[in-house]
Amino acid sequence: MKFVKKTDFVILLVLLIVCVGGWLIYQKEYGSKAAVAEIYYESELVETIDLTKDVDRRFSIPQNQHVVFHQYSDGSICFEESDCPDQICVKSGRLKTIGQSAACLPNRIVLKIRAKNGDRTDGPDMIIG
C-alpha cells in the first residue's frame, strides 16, 4: 500500500496554482493603487501619510516618541524602532500594499495602509501572508 498516490500530487498542484493565481490577482488589483498610511494611537487616527510622495524620512508621533517610523521614497513605510520588548512591530517589515497593517500592542499603535481616494470599503476584508 502506497502512502502517497499520484492523485495527491495532482490535488496539491491544483491548490498551488489556485493560490499563486489568487496572489497574482491581488497584487495586480491592489499593489499599484495610490495609498496612504494611517497611524492610530489608542484607536484614534493621529496621522495620515501620503505614500505617493517621493519622501525618505524618519519620524515619530507626538503621543509616543519612542516609536520611530521610516517612510521610504518607494512608497513603503515601516516601524523602524520601538521600545517594546518583543519587537514584533519592527520585524513586520515594510508595508506598501493596500490592506496591510502592523501593530505595536505594548505602545498601542497601529499602522494601516488604505486607498488614497478615502474609500474604506475598497480594500479586502483580510490579508493573509
Number of C-alpha atoms within 10 A of each C-alpha: 4 5 5 8 9 8 9 11 11 11 11 11 12 11 12 12 12 12 12 11 12 12 14 12 12 14 14 11 13 18 15 11 17 18 24 25 26 17 22 18 17 12 10 10 13 14 13 15 15 16 22 15 14 12 15 13 11 15 13 15 16 10 12 13 11 14 21 17 20 18 24 18 14 13 21 21 25 23 26 20 17 20 13 15 7 12 15 15 23 20 13 15 14 19 20 26 24 26 20 19 21 21 18 21 13 13 16 12 22 19 24 20 24 27 19 17 11 10 9 11 9 13 17 12 7 8 10 5 5
